[in-house]
Amino acid sequence: MARRIILGKNGANVQFRVSAPGFDAATAPLDALLFDGDNVPARVAAQGEFRAAAGSINGVASAQAHGVPGVSLCIAIARPWEIGAPGDWYYFLRLSNGSVTGGRVGKDIMDKNYCTPFYWWADQTTGATEVCGWRFSWDSGQVIATNFTPYPLDVRWAALEY
């Protein structure tokens, strides 16, 4: 017979565990536990969405920040926004001779859809640093989307604590 709940001494340890039906709380794998006092589950502490302003084709980023409490992990997805509708993902690079090149990323599964951050950086050996894509970061007080693409981005984010 499976013990679904352990509250107290279990061998040398004191535990509080509750297992799913059919599993013994003492030996159940982590995904079969409903509660384990030794493993605190993650929870969504905050979430939101915002539009990050467009960067420029010369690799100048725009950064958009939103306040967030101190958390363990932040995740985000974004999609580009063209005139009045979701758009395709493009890259633009400024070459060492000063000219600009770029084009559609060409991944249909990404176009007009949300995707995880992608960020490209290179040093051209001429001293020019080239970047494209977008990145997401956070510190103790805010989440930040840095946009190196030529279109605004709709960003959805969630902050987890555990």
SVG drawing of the C-alpha trace seen along z (x, -y; Angstrom):
<svg xmlns="http://www.w3.org/2000/svg" viewBox="-5 -55 46 57">
<polyline fill="none" stroke="black" stroke-width="0.4" points="0.0,0.0 1.4,-3.4 1.8,-6.1 0.4,-9.2 1.4,-11.6 4.5,-11.8 4.6,-14.3 7.4,-13.6 10.4,-11.3 11.2,-9.3 14.4,-7.3 17.0,-9.9 15.2,-12.9 12.1,-14.8 9.9,-15.3 6.6,-16.7 5.6,-15.1 2.4,-14.4 2.3,-12.1 0.0,-11.7 -2.4,-8.7 -0.6,-5.4 2.8,-6.6 4.4,-6.2 5.4,-9.6 8.8,-8.2 9.9,-6.9 7.9,-8.9 9.9,-10.7 9.7,-14.5 7.1,-14.8 4.8,-12.4 4.8,-14.6 2.1,-17.1 4.1,-18.8 7.6,-18.3 8.9,-20.4 12.5,-19.9 11.8,-21.2 10.1,-24.5 8.2,-24.8 8.5,-27.8 5.6,-30.3 4.9,-33.1 5.7,-36.3 4.9,-38.8 4.1,-38.9 3.3,-41.4 3.6,-42.6 4.8,-45.8 6.0,-47.1 9.7,-47.8 10.5,-50.6 12.3,-49.9 16.1,-49.9 17.8,-51.2 19.5,-49.6 22.8,-51.0 22.7,-48.6 21.6,-51.3 19.4,-49.6 16.3,-50.8 15.7,-49.5 12.4,-49.2 12.2,-48.5 9.4,-47.5 9.5,-47.2 9.6,-43.7 10.2,-42.4 13.4,-40.5 12.9,-37.1 14.9,-33.9 14.3,-33.8 12.7,-35.9 11.7,-34.6 10.4,-36.4 9.1,-36.0 8.6,-38.7 7.4,-39.2 8.1,-42.1 5.3,-44.6 5.1,-46.2 2.5,-48.8 -0.7,-47.7 0.1,-44.0 2.5,-41.3 5.5,-41.3 8.5,-39.2 11.8,-39.0 14.6,-41.0 18.2,-41.5 20.2,-44.6 24.0,-44.9 26.2,-47.9 29.4,-46.8 32.8,-48.1 32.8,-50.2 29.7,-52.1 27.1,-50.4 24.1,-48.7 23.0,-45.2 20.2,-42.9 17.2,-41.0 14.4,-38.7 15.6,-36.1 13.7,-33.5 12.4,-31.3 8.7,-31.0 8.1,-29.4 9.3,-32.7 7.7,-35.2 4.6,-36.9 5.1,-34.8 6.5,-35.1 10.0,-33.7 12.6,-33.5 15.5,-36.1 18.1,-35.9 21.1,-38.2 24.0,-38.4 27.2,-40.3 30.5,-40.5 33.7,-42.6 34.7,-43.5 38.5,-43.8 38.2,-47.4 36.9,-48.4 33.2,-48.5 30.9,-46.3 27.9,-44.9 24.7,-43.6 21.2,-42.5 18.3,-40.6 17.0,-41.3 17.8,-40.3 16.1,-40.2 17.5,-40.8 16.5,-41.7 18.0,-43.0 16.6,-43.4 14.1,-46.1 13.2,-45.8 13.0,-43.6 14.6,-45.0 14.1,-44.2 16.9,-45.6 15.8,-45.7 18.3,-45.8 15.7,-45.1 14.2,-47.8 10.6,-47.2 8.9,-47.6 8.6,-44.3 5.6,-43.0 7.3,-41.4 5.6,-39.0 7.5,-38.2 7.1,-36.2 9.1,-36.4 9.4,-33.2 10.5,-32.8 11.5,-29.6"/>
</svg>
